[in-house]
């Protein structure tokens, strides 16, 4: 992977042993569709870390340091579980692949070729 391939810095913030951390990483990989990108996992175990990193529930996905799934109501940093509400009204412990693709595109990562 060369630096030109990585256009968006992807960070997953999660509490230790979060069952949705592997789920969100798998969905990020699917959303990337073979494009090279570094995905960092940062474990946050206390409120001070949640404030420092911007963890608003586990897992939190940051693209270039910003949470594209932040609620308009202004979620506060916390060491807790996070639910993502999908367009169809269902909730899940991680953003969908489609939501991640959209967020990556909005963050400037071009669509995968083919």
C-alpha positions, -999 to +999 in steps of 0.1 A: +000+000+000+015+033-009+005+066+007-014+077-024-039+049-018-048+060+017-068+091+014-089+088+046-077+079+080-100+054+096-101+050+134-123+026+153-127+035+190-140+007+212-141-004+248-121-035+256-139-067+244-166-048+225-185-075+206-192-050+178-156-039+172-149-069+149-183-064+132-175-028+123-140-037+112-155-064+088-180-039+075-153-013+069-133-038+050-164-047+029-171-009+023-135-004+012-141-031-015-104-038-019-091-002-017-061+002+005-066+020+038-052+018+073-078+010+100-066+017+135-083+003+166-080+023+198-093+007+230-108+032+254-114+020+289-123+052+310-142+084+308-111+105+304-101+085+274-136+088+260-133+126+262-098+126+248-106+104+218-142+114+212-157+079+220-195+084+220-203+048+226-185+016+214-177+013+186-173+048+173-159+052+137-138+083+130-129+093+094-100+118+095-108+124+132-145+132+127-175+110+135-197+108+104-224+091+123-227+116+152-262+123+161-275+158+155-285+159+192-249+160+201-238+128+217-215+131+246-183+111+251-189+080+272-177+045+278-208+027+268-224+006+240-235+024+209-264+017+186-267+029+151-302+036+137-305+026+100-326+042+073-351+013+075-357+020+113-337-010+126-308-006+150-275-024+151-242-022+170-224-009+139-230+012+108-241-008+077-217-014+048-238+010+027-237+037+054-199+032+056-195+034+018-215+067+018-194+081+047-161+071+030-172+088-002-183+120+017-149+119+034-131+120+000-123+083-006-131+076-043-154+047-051-136+014-059-130+008-096-152-018-113 
